[in-house]
Amino acid sequence: MPPKRNPAPPKKALRKPLTEERARDAIAREESIPGDKVRMTFRVVLARQDAESLAARAIREEKNIVTLVTEILEAAAAMGQGDP
């Protein structure tokens, strides 16, 4: 009769990283800027009409378009703070 084998120990289930952890890891690779900020560089593809609308708004508000888009993105991120 063959010797009894001990059953293999149960494998630990791998936990899927939380969305917040994945986001933190992604942003950790970005360039740090003083004031607890990061520099993110990307291109945005917009319909010409939308791009012109943003440019006109920036001109009316006497801002450059980068500042305007940054403010829009920050406001959108702040609104999304309560999302799961």
C-alpha positions in Angstrom: 0.0 0.0 0.0 1.5 3.4 -1.0 2.2 5.9 1.8 -0.5 8.5 2.4 0.4 11.9 1.1 -0.3 15.0 3.1 -2.6 17.2 1.1 -1.0 20.3 -0.3 -1.6 23.4 1.8 -4.3 25.7 0.4 -3.0 28.3 -1.9 -3.5 31.9 -0.9 -6.0 33.6 -3.1 -4.4 36.5 -4.9 -6.2 39.7 -4.1 -6.9 42.0 -7.0 -5.5 45.4 -6.3 -8.1 48.1 -5.5 -8.8 50.8 -8.0 -7.2 53.4 -5.6 -4.0 51.3 -5.3 -3.7 50.9 -9.1 -4.3 54.7 -9.5 -1.7 55.5 -6.9 0.9 53.2 -8.6 0.2 54.7 -12.0 0.6 58.3 -10.7 3.7 57.4 -8.7 5.5 57.2 -12.1 4.6 60.8 -13.0 7.0 63.7 -12.5 6.6 65.3 -9.0 6.1 69.0 -8.8 6.3 71.1 -5.6 3.1 71.4 -3.7 2.2 67.7 -3.8 1.4 67.8 -7.5 2.4 65.8 -10.5 3.0 66.8 -14.1 1.0 64.7 -16.5 1.6 65.1 -20.2 -0.9 63.7 -22.7 -2.6 64.7 -25.9 -6.3 65.1 -26.2 -8.2 64.6 -29.4 -11.3 66.8 -29.7 -13.7 67.8 -32.4 -12.6 71.0 -33.8 -15.8 72.7 -32.6 -15.1 71.6 -29.0 -11.5 72.7 -29.2 -12.6 76.1 -30.5 -15.2 76.3 -27.7 -12.5 75.6 -25.1 -10.1 78.2 -26.6 -12.9 80.8 -26.7 -13.7 80.1 -23.0 -10.0 80.4 -22.1 -9.8 83.8 -23.9 -12.9 85.1 -22.2 -11.6 84.0 -18.8 -8.2 85.4 -19.7 -6.4 82.1 -19.0 -4.3 79.9 -21.2 -5.9 76.8 -22.4 -3.7 74.5 -20.2 -4.9 76.3 -17.1 -8.5 76.1 -18.1 -8.3 72.4 -18.9 -6.4 71.8 -15.6 -9.2 73.5 -13.7 -11.9 71.5 -15.5 -10.1 68.2 -14.8 -9.6 69.2 -11.1 -13.3 70.0 -10.7 -14.3 66.7 -12.4 -11.9 64.8 -10.1 -13.3 66.5 -7.0 -16.9 65.7 -8.1 -15.8 62.0 -8.5 -14.4 61.7 -5.0 -17.5 59.9 -3.7 -17.5 57.3 -6.5 -17.0 53.7 -5.6 
